[in-house]
Amino acid sequence: MEMVRLAIPRRVYTQSQLEYVAETFEEVMRTRELVRGYRIVKEPRFLRHFTAHFEQL
């Protein structure tokens, strides 16, 4: 199982924005059987999560 950490600075977002994130996550979990994964096909040496290129599995 893959784990995801969601770190949120408390003073930056409103309650409605956080509720939107929760609703979106619920939708992803509901349709998780339909969601396909991605793999990295090209990445820079540093900070790859910002500029990596992906390919759908």
C-alpha positions in Angstrom: 0.0 0.0 0.0 1.3 3.5 -0.9 1.0 6.1 1.8 0.5 9.8 1.3 1.3 12.6 3.7 -0.8 15.7 3.4 0.9 18.6 5.3 -1.3 21.7 5.5 -0.2 25.0 7.0 -3.2 25.9 9.3 -3.2 29.6 8.8 -3.2 29.7 5.1 -6.4 27.8 4.0 -10.0 28.5 4.9 -12.4 25.8 6.2 -14.2 25.6 2.9 -10.9 25.0 1.0 -10.1 22.1 3.4 -13.6 20.7 3.0 -13.1 20.7 -0.8 -9.9 18.7 -0.4 -11.7 16.2 1.8 -14.6 15.9 -0.7 -12.1 15.4 -3.6 -10.2 12.7 -1.7 -13.5 10.9 -0.9 -14.4 10.9 -4.6 -10.9 9.5 -5.5 -11.4 6.8 -2.9 -14.9 6.0 -4.2 -13.5 5.5 -7.7 -10.1 4.1 -6.9 -10.7 1.0 -8.9 -10.9 3.2 -12.0 -7.9 5.3 -11.3 -4.8 4.2 -13.1 -1.3 4.8 -11.9 1.6 6.7 -13.4 5.3 6.1 -13.6 8.2 8.6 -14.0 9.8 8.4 -17.4 12.0 11.5 -17.1 13.2 13.3 -14.0 15.8 15.9 -13.1 18.5 15.2 -10.6 17.1 17.5 -8.0 13.4 18.2 -7.0 12.0 15.6 -9.4 8.5 16.0 -8.0 8.2 19.4 -9.5 9.3 18.8 -13.1 9.1 15.0 -13.7 7.5 13.6 -16.8 5.0 10.8 -16.3 3.5 8.0 -18.4 0.2 6.4 -17.6 0.4 2.7 -16.6 
